[in-house]
């Protein structure tokens, strides 16, 4: 596709280094690039949308708009109002930190891609894994993102499918390859809460993530790929029905109905 219309967003905020990377990557593929992203960081907002207040926007230059809303808000507003026509692809990221396993469910970065997919637009979520307190290898994401995005633009995606790409936490020359993966069943992080007290005796809490002290080397999964220094490319779908379990329940549905009728 020649000169595709590219929409860029994220959940780390419009001034984040990851979004600057995507702008440079997209500029190598097209001169029709738009950035519509949250004014401030909106990590962990998942697929939330703003319903009880207005959403303000602020232009920051040609084809660059900050939104006082969630990543999903950004996609909706960009497609409905900001762009001069629907985009050919939505790129979300590059997120600081991985979006893999069940963390995909809470990721605003992935949710922006989901919203695009729900609207029939090909979408790619991109994240750069990191290991605290080490450096963030932004160069790795920037080096490898271009060909992956170009492939997505050229080949398109099936309906309701989007990509979740995670780059391993290693320098460019230590990346060992690309693996097409499935979503792992467990996160590389565990959630915990920290209790604190204010001067007036009130209690408040911080939610905090700690990286798991276990090896996550299950082959074929997004986390397994990252553990082995591979780029993980997981094609995911919006269809969340548990097919096998649905069939198992279907066999007992008559019994269930009779029992419910007698209740």
Order of alpha helices (4+ residues) and beta strands (2+ residues): beta-alpha-beta-beta-beta-alpha-beta-alpha-beta-alpha-beta-beta-beta-beta-alpha-beta-alpha-alpha
